[in-house]
Amino acid sequence: MNMRLLYLITRAEPGGAQVHVLELLRAFRGQAEVHLGVGEDRDGFLVEEARKLGVEVHLLRGLVQPIRPHQDLPALLEVGALLKRLCPHLVHAHSSKAGFLGRLAARALGVKSVYTAHGWAFTEGVPKGRRRLALAMERFAGRLGDRVIAVSHYDRDLALCHRVVPAERLKVIWNGVPDTPLRARPEAHPPRLVMVARFAPQKDHALLLRALAGLRELPWTLDLVGEGPLLPQAQALAQALGLAERVRFLGARRDVAEVLAGAQVFALATHWEGLPLSVLEAMRSGLPVVATDVGGVKEAVVEGKTGFLVGRGDEAGFRERLARLLRDPRLRASLGEAGRKRYEEAFTLERMLRETWRLYEEILG
């Protein structure tokens, strides 16, 4: 059987889930007939890259964030119409809204489905009102799909704790990123720090900037890669803290591997995560990581061996770990080398693709 796969995602803007879907499209287009259904940002990164691969893209005008009842019913009908037209053997949905509507439409039409949760929207750190709504939606949708992929054991345990989906329909598949020959030189001086993340409420650029404001006596510069609605606030804060000469806002970049290769330390200050690709990319590059200990981050970053983990909102803790790395090039090099080895052992793209395809075959029997 030539498998026909439909990937569904709400947004096409650059982000971890979109990069993940792009890697699935790139890998499986030679093994199956693949289609992409996408809602918001219809001219965004993922749509552009999928079309370059020759993947047929289906634009779903009603599939938008956040929950909007007057639009969600038309969006459900739109997704259902797409399924009727394509007759896919399997729907693989990503992101909360696409995951909910995709599984609902697939169940109604007797189509098999799998949903990848790139971090649950009911985890700690998410605003309470959003958490309650997300949990109710995920519990309902969890009854509809054939499988749910959790990208970390943390997310698996959270789903089981909240009775979102039974254990037999829940599978952990760690994220993976493709290798690159580019390597960082963590011991180089003066050290450049980098954070790759959208300027959005999920991330905590402000904490990183405040932490670094207390390290003016040390030589460092910071590159911030990404775009998003909170970019102006971050730029204003950097100016107010007197860091404008040390901080570069690089915008969205297609050459993240090159940016990482030019850095000495990777930082991720955040409120919640699944298993962030940016951390895996940093480890692949051989960079030491300082990251907030949320979600599945600790499954990648080994405390004291490949980097340092800091509690959510712990500005002083972030500052202390960054200072240790900025002062000690040998420590940067040893943690970076260990991170590279951990990437090779656990977070390659090949391993993720192999486990994902095996799950497809299991679902379809």
N, C-alpha and C positions, 0 to 999 in steps of 0.2 A: 504494500500500500504506500503510495506517495502521500506522505502526511501533509495536510493543509493546516497551517498555524495562523491564528490571528492574535497579534499582540495589541493590547489596549492600554493606553495611558492618558491621563488627563491633560498634562502640559508637555510642550515640546522644548521649553527653555532649557539651557544648560544646567545640569544637576546630576547627582549620583544615580537616581533611578533612570534618567534618560540615557546616560552613558552605559548603564547596565543593559538596557533594552537594545541599544545600538550594537553592543557586542553579541547579543543573542541573534539579532538579525544578520550580522556579518557572518557569524559562524554557521547558522543553520540554513541560510538561503540555498546552499548547495545540497542539502539533505532533504529539504521540504519546500513546499510552496508557501512562502511567508507573506503576510500582509500586516500592515500597521494601521490601527485606528487611533486617532489623536484628536483631542479637543482644543483647549486654549492654545494660544501662541502658534497658530497654524502655519506661520512662516518661520518658526523657530528652528533652533539647532537640530533637533531630532528629525524633523520633517526634511530639512535640507540634506542631512547626512544619509537618511534612509533612501531618498531619491537617487543620490549618487550611487548607492549600491544596487539600484534597479528594483528596489522594493516598492510595491504598489501601496500608496498612502491613501487612506480614507479619512476625510476631514469630517468630524462630528461637531457641528456647530453648537449643539445644546450641552455638550460635555464640558462644564465649566466649574470652577471653584468659586465660593464655598457652596454649602447646601442652599439651594434655591428651589423650593417646591414647585414654583410656577414654571421652572425650566427643566426640572429633573424628570418629570413624566415625559415631556417631549424627547428628552435625551435618552430615556429608556426605550422609547419606541424607535428612536433613530438607531440605537445599538442593535435592537432586535431586527430591524429591517436589514442592517448590514449582515447580521448572522444568517438571515434567510437567503440573502443574495449570494454569500460566499460559501455557505455550508461547510464551515471549518470542522476538522476533526477535533480540534482543541483550541480553546481560548485561554491565553495566558495574560492575565490582567496585572497591572502595576499602578500604584497610587490609590488612595482611599476611594475617591469618587468612581474612577474607572473600575476599581475592584468590586465595588458594591453593585453598580449597574451592569457590569459585564457578567458577574455571576448570576444575577437575577434574570437577565435575558437568556443566558445560556441554559439555566435550569428550566425556564419556561419552554424552551425549544428543544430540550433533550440533548444539548451539546455538552461535552465534557469541558471542565474548566479547572484552572489552577490560578492561584493568586499569590504573588510575592509581596509580602509586607516589608517594605523598606523602613522598618521601625514603626511601631504602633503609635497612633495618634492619641492613645489613652495612657501613655507612659508618663512617669514623673517628669516634671519640667514643662509639660504642655499646659496651657491655661485650663482651669478646671471646667469651665463651661464647654469648651471644645472636647475635653476628655470624656465627659458624660455622653455627649452626642456620638462621639466616635465609638465608644464602647457599645452603645446600643446598636449602632449600625453594623459593627463587626460581629456581634453575637448573632444578629439576624442573618447576615451574609454567610457566616461560618457554617450555617446549616445547609447552604445551597451548593457550594462548590465541592469538587472532588478532592482537591488537595490544597493546602496552604503551605507555602515555603516561607520559613523564617530565616532571616539572614544572620541570626546569631542565636546561641543557646539562651541568652538573656531574653530575647523576644519569644522564643519557644516557651520558656517557663512563665513569662508574663501572660501569654495566651492561655496556657493551661490553668494558671491561677485564677484568671477572670472567666474561665469556661467559654472561651471564644470558639474553640474547635476541639474535638476530641483528639487524643494523642495519636491514634492510628491514621488520622488524616493530616497530620502535621509533620513536616520534614525540614530539618535544618540543612541549608546549603550556604556555607560561607561565601560571601562575595569574592571575586577574583579579578585581577587586572592584568592586561597583557604586559609582557616584559619589554624592556627597552635597553639598548646598550648604554644609555646615558647614566652616568653615576655622579653623585655629589662628592665633594671633598670636604667633609665636615670639619676637618682640622684647620682649614684655611682661615686666614685672618685678613681683615676684620670680619667677624661673623655677620652673615645676613640671615634674618629670620623670614619665614614665609608662612602665610595662612591662605588656604584655598577654600573659599566658602561663599555662598550667596549672602548678601547683606539683607537678611530677613530675620524675623523675630526668633527663629530657631537658634540662630548663632549669637555669639556674645563677643563681637569685635570690641565693644566698649571695655570689657574686662581686660582683654589683652592690651589695649592701649593704656589703660590706667596702670596695669602691672608694669609695663615698660617705662612709663613716666617716672617710676621710682628707681630706674636703673640708668639715669642720665650719665652717671660717672663712667659707665662702661661703653666701649665702642661697639655699636650695633646699628644696623638699618633693618627696616621691615618692609617686605613686599606683601600687599594684600591683593589677591586675585579673586575677581568675582564682580557681579553686578547685583542689583536688587533695590527694593524700595527704601531701605535704610542706609544706602550709601551716603546721601548728603549729611545725615546725622553723624556718621563715622568720620567723614571729612571735617566736619565742624568740631568734633571732639578732639581730633588730632591737632587741629589748629589751636584750640583752647588750651590744650595741655603743653603747647610749645614743641610739638613733635613734627611739625610740618616738613622740616628739612630732613627728617630721618625716615619718614613713611612715604612709600610710593603706592598709589592706588592704580593698579594695572588693568582693571576692567576684566571682562571675560576674555579668556585666552584659549587658543587652540594648541599652544605650545607649552602646556603645563609641565611636561617632562623636562623641557629645557629650563624653565624657571626653577624647578626643583633642583636640577643639577647644578645651578648656580648658587644654591643656598647652603647654609651650614646647620640650621635648626628648623624643624617644622613644628608649628603650633596649631592647635585646634581648640578654641574656647567656644563652648556650645551648651545649650540647655537640654537637648535630647538628641539621640541618634539611633540608627539601626546598627549597621556596621559600615562606617564611612569609607568610601572609596579613596578619599583624599589621604587618609591615614595609610592605607595600603600602598598608594602611589608613592608616598614619602618613604615608606620602608623599602619599597622596590628600588628607590634611588639611593638607599644607604644613608638616610637621614635619621638622626635621633628625633624622637617625638615627645612633645609635652602636650597632653590632651586632657580634657575634662573626662572624668570617669563616669560616663553615662552609657546606657544601652550596652551594645556589644564591643565598645572600645577596648575594654580590658581583655577581650579574647584575641585581640591583635597585638596590643601594646603590653609587653611584660614589664611590670614595674621594676625599675632599677637595672633591667637587662637590655631592653630595646628603647627605653624612654622612661617618662614619668607620668603618673596619673594624678590628677588634682580634683578635689571635690567641686561639685557644681557651685559656681559663685565665689570660689575661694581665691580672691585676688592676691592675697599675701602668699598663698601656696604657689600660685602660678609664678609670681615674681621670684620666689626663692629658687624654684626649679630652673627657671630661665637663667638666673644669675649663675647657678652652678655650671650650666652648660656654656654660657658665654665666657666664663673664666677658665674653662678647662678643655682645651682642644683635644687632648687624649681621650677624655671621657666622651666627647662628641663622636670621635672616631670609633671607639669601642662599641658604644650603643648603636651607632649607625650600621656597623658591620653585623652585629647580632640581629638587627631589624631586617637587613637584607636576607640573612639566612632564614629567618622566620617566614618572610615572604615566599622564598623558594620552597619551603616545606609545606606551607598551608594555604597560600592565597594566590596561586597562579590562576590565570584565566582557563587554562586547559582543564584543571581539576574541576572548576565550577561548571564548565560546559559539559564535561563528561557526566557529572552527577545530575545536571538538569535534563539532559537527553534521556538518561536512564529513567528518570521520573516520568517523562512524557510516555515512554514505552510502557511503563508500569500502569499508568492511568488508562492508556488505550488498550491494554491487554495484549 
